Amino acid sequence: MTPEEIAALFTRSEGDYLFARWTRPIVPVVFGVEDATLSTLKGALRAITGLAGHPMEETDPEQGANLMIFFFRDWEELNAVPDLGRLVEGLDGLTARLAAEDATQYRHFRFEETGAIRACFVFIRMDESLSDLPAETIALSLAAQVILLWSDRAFRDRSPLARAGEAVILRPEIGTLIRAAYDPVMPVVAHDPSHALRLAARLGAA
């Protein structure tokens, strides 16, 4: 990947470059799925955190869980989740906007004082198109998109996944980028596009 291609993945619609990764272990909790799907989701998260060399644990001492994933059929369902509005500011207006846009996914991040990712709330509305996808595909895509603070338009035109024969896998260049982003010598947070040059150099080393 070129530095320009990498920079595009972390440049937001407003034009600002913003990169962040997790520092605390990721602790997921999933709502709205059966046990078999839960196992698939956690397996995908373990694969991506393992790729990044980042820990995944059973509890966060401060928050209990810091990666909360909700599956549902209608955006209005979120307004009935107890205390969710305290965790996601402006929830009522957000769900109304997402419903009007016919959105199927949304990710809301919270941050440490350092700017590192502190928590992430993932909302997935299972419409007909998503319901037709294998659980493994949804899980792997979700895991790839929460491991870093990607741009809001990073995967709008191209998925982080690719097909290899009958299997769906993480695109190799995205996997290598995730591993480079979690290299201990790399910053946890970056606001300058020159960070993309450093990532490109790490990709070359890998």
N, C-alpha and C positions, 0 to 999 in steps of 0.2 A: 504494500500500500504506500502511496506517496504521502508526503506531509500534508498536501492539500486535501487528499481524500480523508485522512485522519482528522484534520481540523474540521471538516464538514460534519463529522459525526458528533462533535462537541460544540458546534456553533449554533446557538438558538435562533429562533425565528426573528428575534429582535436584533440579531447581529452580534451578540456578545458571546465570547468563548468562555465556557464554564465546564470544568472537569472536576469530578469528585469521586472518591471511592469510599468503601467502608473501612473503619478501623476496629470497631467492636465486632465480635463474632455475630454472624447472622443467625437469628432465632425465628424460624417461620411458624405461623399458625394459619390454618386454612379453614374457611367456612364455605358450606354449600356443596360439598362433594362427598362421595362415598369413600369408604376406606381404601378400596383398590386405587382410586384416582389420587387419594392423598399420598399413598405410597409412591405412585408414579411422580408426583410433583416433588416430593422430598428427594427422590432418586435423582431427578434432573438438577435440583439445587445442589445436591452433594457433588454431582459431576462438575458443575460450573465453579463452585467454590474450590473444589479440588484442583481444577485447572488453574485457578487464580492463586492457589496456595493460601487461601483464606479460610479460617475456621468457621464451622457451623455447629451450634450447640443447642441444648434443650431449653435453656432459659437465659434471659438477660436479667441480671440482678436489679437493675433499675426499672425496666419496663416490662418484664415478663417475656414478652415477644416484641420483636422490632420489625418483622416482616409479616404484615397481615394481608392475607389474600382472600378476596370475597368473590364467589361465583353466584350469579343470580340471573333472573330472566328480565327484570324491568328495573330501570334506574330508581324508581320510586321506592323500591324495597329497601334501599340503603337508608332512607330517612327514618325507618322504623327500627334500625339497629341501635340498641341502647348505648348512649355516651359517644357514639361515633362522631357526632357533631362537635364534641369537645376536642377531638383529636384532629379532625379535618375542618379547618375554619371555612365558614361559608358553604357548608355541605348542601343546604337546600337549594341555593342558587346554582351550585355546581351540578347537581343532579338534573336540574331543570335544563341547564345549558347542554349537558351531554345528551339528554333525551332528545332535545330539539335537533342536535347534530346527528342523531342516530348512531352515536359512538358505541363501540363494543368494548373498548379498553381505556383505562385511565390509570396513571401512576402518580401518587402524591408523595413527595419526599419531605422529610424533616432532617435538620442538620445539627451537628455539634457546633460548639462555639468556634471551633477551628475551621468549620465549613465542610468537614467530612460528613458522610451520610450517617445519620443517627437512626432513622426509621424509614420504612416505605410501606405505603398502603396501595395495594393493587386491586383494582375493580375490573371484573370481566363479566360483561353481559353476554350470556350464551344465546346468541341469535341462531338462525338456521345454518348460516355458513360456518360458524364456529362449532356448532353441534355436530357437523359432518366431519370435523377433523379428528384424528386420533388423539387421545389424551397425551401421548408421548410428545406429539408435535407442539401442542399448546404448552405443556410443561417446560420443554426445552427453550422455546421462544421466551416464555415468561422469565425463566431463570437467567437467560442471557441479558434481558433488558433491565433487570434489577441489580445486577452485580456492579454496574457503573451508572453514573448520572450522564446518560447519553442526551444528545440534543432532542428536543421535542419533534424534530423532523428526521432523525437519524435513519429510521427504518420505514419511512413513509412509502418510499418507492421500491425498496428491496429488503426482503426479510433477512434477519441474521442467520437464517437456516438455509440449507441447500439439500438437494436430493442426491443420494449416492446409491444407485440401483433402486432397491425397494425401501431403503432406509432413509430417514431424514436426519441430518447431522448439522452441527454447528458449522457455519462456513469457516474453513481453516484460517483465513486471514483475520476473522473476528476473534477466533479462539487465541491466536497468537497475540493479537492486540490486547485482549483481556489479561493474558499472562504478563505481557510487558507493562501494562498499567499498574499491576500489583507488585512489580519489582521493587524491593525495599529501597533502592536508590532513587526511585521516582517520587515526586511530590504527591501527597494525599489530595491536595486541592490545587487547581491552576486556573488562572484567569487570562493568561497571556497565550496567544496562538503559537508562540515559540515552543510551547509545551509539546505541540504536535511534532515538531522537529526532533525533540528528544525521544518521543515515542517511536518515530520512524527509525531512529538510530538503534533503539532497543530491538525493533523488529528485525533489523539487519543482523544484529548480534545473534538473535534467536535462530 
